[in-house]
C-alpha cells in the first residue's frame, strides 16, 4: 500500500471515529435531556394532578405527552416536508398537557367559588342546629358535591391526623388561592377566636360572596362583546392573508420566501399579539 493510500485510510478512520464520537455525544445529550424533561414534567404534573384530585400516574401522562409530540411532529413533516415546521409542531404539542391541566384547574376553582356561598349557608344552618363546626363540615362533605366536598374532606382528614382546625382551614386557604376562600376562612377563624356568633358570621360572608359573584357575572356579560372583538380583530388580518394568497398567489409568494416578507410576518404577528393582549386587558375588570 502506497503512502498516499495509507494517509487516505488514516484520514477515513479518523473521520469515522469523529463521526462515531459525535453521534455518541448527541445520543448521550439527548438521553440526559429526555431524562431531565421527564423529571420536570412528572414533578409538575404530579403537583397539578394532586391539586385536581385526579389519581393518574404522572409517568403515563408523560408517555402520552411524548406520544402526542411524536405524532404531531410526524404529521407536520408529512404534510409540510420541513424539519423546522415538524420541530415547531412537536414543541407546541408538548404544551398541550400543561395547558389542559391549567384549564382544568381554572374550571375547578371557578366551580368551587360558585359552591362556596351555599356551603357557608350549610355550615351556618348546622351551627344554628346546635352542632359543632367540625360536625357541620362533616355534614357539608356528605351533602355537597366536588370540588367543595373534596377540599373540606381534606380539612377533616388533616384534623383527624392531629392538625388544629384553624391550621387546617389555613391550609385550605393556601391550596385554593381565592379571595372568596380567604374571606370565608378569615370569618370562621375570627369568629372562633373571639367567641362571636359563627352562624351569623357565615351567613353574612355567604351573602357577601353571593353579591360578589352576581357582580362578576354581570361584568362578564357586559365585557363579553369586547373579548369577542379582540379575537375578531386578531383573526381579520390572518383571514385577509389567506384570501390574498388565493387571489394573488404570485404577489403573496414574496411574503413567504423573502427576508422582507418574513420580517413583515414577524411584525404582523407581534402587533396581533399586542393588540389582543391590550384589548383583553382593557375588558378585564377585577371586582
Legacy VTK file of the C-alpha trace (Angstrom):
# vtk DataFile Version 3.0
C-alpha trace
ASCII
DATASET POLYDATA
POINTS 287 float
0.000 0.000 0.000
1.396 3.362 -1.052
1.923 6.220 1.446
-0.903 8.254 -0.083
-3.293 5.344 0.347
-2.183 4.974 3.971
-2.862 8.687 4.562
-6.315 8.420 2.983
-7.091 5.316 5.061
-5.912 7.061 8.240
-7.996 10.133 7.479
-11.037 7.933 6.761
-10.602 6.121 10.091
-10.216 9.423 11.915
-13.337 10.851 10.239
-15.338 7.709 11.037
-14.128 7.820 14.647
-15.050 11.521 14.916
-18.488 10.867 13.484
-18.991 7.969 15.879
-17.955 10.107 18.860
-20.255 12.916 17.685
-23.206 10.539 17.354
-22.462 9.052 20.787
-22.289 12.546 22.315
-25.580 13.553 20.687
-27.272 10.376 21.921
-25.915 10.949 25.427
-27.056 14.593 25.445
-30.461 13.605 24.087
-30.858 10.850 26.699
-29.895 13.148 29.555
-32.152 15.891 28.205
-35.076 13.495 27.890
-34.500 12.219 31.432
-34.393 15.785 32.748
-37.545 16.699 30.825
-39.282 13.593 32.197
-38.315 14.517 35.758
-39.510 18.118 35.468
-42.708 17.100 33.662
-43.649 14.384 36.156
-42.961 16.630 39.165
-45.155 19.422 37.823
-47.819 17.012 36.616
-47.877 15.237 39.975
-48.432 18.544 41.783
-51.157 19.624 39.352
-52.915 16.250 39.493
-52.909 16.305 43.292
-54.484 19.759 43.233
-57.171 18.481 40.873
-57.751 15.285 42.905
-57.023 13.254 39.759
-55.395 9.952 40.585
-53.427 9.456 37.379
-49.868 8.190 37.206
-47.603 11.097 36.084
-45.386 8.652 34.190
-48.284 7.562 31.999
-49.183 11.173 31.372
-45.582 11.798 30.303
-45.697 8.897 27.859
-48.978 10.191 26.450
-47.496 13.658 26.069
-44.396 12.239 24.373
-46.566 10.196 22.011
-48.578 13.273 21.064
-45.369 15.198 20.387
-44.029 12.472 18.062
-47.371 12.053 16.303
-47.832 15.795 15.768
-44.254 16.184 14.528
-44.615 13.248 12.135
-47.903 14.520 10.700
-46.468 18.014 10.281
-43.436 16.590 8.457
-45.654 14.505 6.174
-47.767 17.494 5.133
-45.010 20.147 5.058
-41.822 18.083 4.382
-39.982 20.594 6.595
-37.985 19.665 9.677
-38.401 23.183 11.056
-42.199 23.008 10.853
-42.200 19.486 12.300
-39.973 20.523 15.215
-42.093 23.601 15.938
-45.256 21.494 15.841
-43.750 18.963 18.248
-42.769 21.760 20.654
-46.280 23.206 20.502
-47.742 19.739 21.107
-45.628 19.443 24.269
-47.634 22.336 25.706
-50.975 20.537 25.354
-50.787 18.599 28.620
-49.760 21.573 30.833
-52.367 23.755 29.112
-55.088 21.150 29.669
-54.154 20.837 33.342
-54.223 24.619 33.691
-57.672 24.814 32.113
-58.968 22.056 34.395
-57.574 23.875 37.415
-59.271 27.148 36.433
-62.584 25.371 35.872
-62.289 23.601 39.220
-61.518 26.838 41.059
-64.450 28.581 39.348
-66.801 25.740 40.299
-65.563 25.825 43.901
-66.131 29.573 44.095
-69.714 29.137 42.897
-70.348 26.430 45.509
-68.834 28.383 48.389
-71.845 30.608 49.319
-74.174 27.603 49.558
-71.530 25.730 51.544
-71.267 28.574 54.048
-75.042 28.652 54.417
-74.996 24.894 55.053
-72.385 25.388 57.764
-74.434 28.221 59.258
-77.544 26.031 59.296
-75.651 23.278 61.078
-74.304 25.731 63.657
-77.813 27.043 64.314
-78.971 23.446 64.835
-76.518 23.172 67.696
-73.712 21.073 66.219
-70.038 21.975 66.322
-68.128 23.395 63.354
-66.392 20.065 62.766
-69.723 18.218 62.662
-71.146 20.866 60.341
-68.187 20.389 57.998
-68.729 16.610 58.069
-72.377 17.123 57.099
-71.284 19.517 54.352
-68.926 16.890 52.919
-71.765 14.341 52.845
-74.372 16.623 51.266
-72.261 18.656 48.823
-70.571 17.675 45.575
-66.969 18.040 44.383
-64.880 20.103 44.359
-66.058 21.788 47.581
-66.639 18.428 49.286
-63.109 17.257 48.424
-61.472 20.338 49.918
-63.444 20.251 53.182
-62.969 16.484 53.413
-59.234 17.134 53.294
-59.690 19.632 56.144
-61.356 16.882 58.212
-58.625 14.377 57.343
-55.939 16.806 58.491
-57.832 17.397 61.725
-58.060 13.633 62.382
-54.266 13.464 61.982
-53.827 15.982 64.802
-53.775 19.284 62.929
-55.691 22.089 64.638
-58.857 23.227 62.897
-57.528 26.759 62.433
-54.376 25.396 60.817
-56.379 23.045 58.571
-58.521 25.966 57.427
-55.359 27.949 56.726
-54.081 25.067 54.599
-57.361 25.246 52.673
-56.754 28.942 52.114
-53.261 28.185 50.804
-54.434 25.411 48.465
-57.226 27.467 46.899
-55.895 30.917 46.050
-59.227 32.756 46.018
-60.312 35.929 47.750
-63.638 34.254 48.499
-61.944 31.396 50.360
-59.710 33.855 52.209
-62.775 35.823 53.307
-64.618 32.702 54.442
-61.622 31.248 56.314
-60.874 34.583 57.966
-64.504 34.936 59.069
-64.511 31.441 60.599
-61.177 31.915 62.372
-62.082 35.331 63.768
-65.484 34.110 64.986
-63.974 31.071 66.727
-61.181 33.089 68.346
-63.348 35.992 69.570
-66.320 33.846 70.573
-68.771 35.613 68.262
-71.859 34.235 66.589
-70.262 31.981 63.995
-73.553 31.131 62.246
-74.401 34.802 61.671
-70.841 35.478 60.515
-71.047 32.659 57.964
-74.414 33.929 56.707
-73.026 37.420 56.195
-69.969 36.023 54.426
-72.205 33.909 52.175
-74.327 36.950 51.303
-71.200 38.978 50.516
-69.798 36.253 48.287
-73.136 35.795 46.520
-73.278 39.540 45.753
-69.682 39.423 44.513
-70.428 36.508 42.169
-73.515 38.288 40.845
-71.473 41.416 40.144
-68.725 39.405 38.430
-71.325 37.647 36.254
-72.841 40.972 35.233
-69.427 42.413 34.381
-68.527 39.281 32.401
-71.746 39.599 30.394
-71.125 43.292 29.671
-67.492 42.747 28.624
-68.093 39.600 26.553
-68.558 41.674 23.402
-65.189 43.346 23.938
-63.471 39.984 24.424
-65.068 38.645 21.243
-63.996 41.807 19.428
-60.386 41.103 20.427
-60.485 37.718 18.700
-62.304 39.099 15.636
-59.802 41.927 15.216
-56.938 39.490 15.723
-58.269 36.971 13.192
-59.148 39.513 10.492
-55.559 40.090 9.200
-54.955 36.339 9.094
-58.152 35.902 7.110
-57.016 38.622 4.684
-53.643 36.893 4.230
-55.398 33.648 3.290
-57.775 35.432 0.880
-54.983 37.435 -0.795
-52.886 34.283 -1.095
-55.746 32.680 -3.047
-56.381 35.768 -5.182
-52.774 36.835 -5.849
-50.512 33.855 -5.156
-47.545 35.316 -7.061
-47.573 38.577 -5.107
-48.073 36.848 -1.763
-45.338 34.331 -2.604
-42.746 37.031 -1.865
-44.006 37.341 1.693
-43.261 33.685 2.411
-39.965 33.346 0.514
-38.032 36.587 1.092
-36.401 38.077 4.168
-38.510 41.209 3.883
-41.629 39.060 3.789
-40.531 37.072 6.833
-39.811 40.291 8.701
-43.276 41.556 7.758
-44.852 38.359 9.072
-42.958 38.716 12.360
-44.108 42.329 12.754
-47.696 41.343 11.916
-47.599 38.539 14.476
-46.233 40.806 17.219
-48.792 43.535 16.504
-51.553 40.917 16.510
-50.399 39.592 19.876
-50.055 43.035 21.438
-53.450 44.109 20.117
-55.259 41.079 21.544
-53.490 41.410 24.895
-54.270 45.133 25.172
-57.962 44.662 24.343
-58.288 41.782 26.823
-56.514 43.863 29.457
-58.980 46.703 28.941
-62.035 44.495 29.370
-60.538 42.550 32.320
-62.203 44.236 35.297
-61.336 42.987 38.760
-64.141 43.135 41.313
LINES 1 288
287 0 1 2 3 4 5 6 7 8 9 10 11 12 13 14 15 16 17 18 19 20 21 22 23 24 25 26 27 28 29 30 31 32 33 34 35 36 37 38 39 40 41 42 43 44 45 46 47 48 49 50 51 52 53 54 55 56 57 58 59 60 61 62 63 64 65 66 67 68 69 70 71 72 73 74 75 76 77 78 79 80 81 82 83 84 85 86 87 88 89 90 91 92 93 94 95 96 97 98 99 100 101 102 103 104 105 106 107 108 109 110 111 112 113 114 115 116 117 118 119 120 121 122 123 124 125 126 127 128 129 130 131 132 133 134 135 136 137 138 139 140 141 142 143 144 145 146 147 148 149 150 151 152 153 154 155 156 157 158 159 160 161 162 163 164 165 166 167 168 169 170 171 172 173 174 175 176 177 178 179 180 181 182 183 184 185 186 187 188 189 190 191 192 193 194 195 196 197 198 199 200 201 202 203 204 205 206 207 208 209 210 211 212 213 214 215 216 217 218 219 220 221 222 223 224 225 226 227 228 229 230 231 232 233 234 235 236 237 238 239 240 241 242 243 244 245 246 247 248 249 250 251 252 253 254 255 256 257 258 259 260 261 262 263 264 265 266 267 268 269 270 271 272 273 274 275 276 277 278 279 280 281 282 283 284 285 286
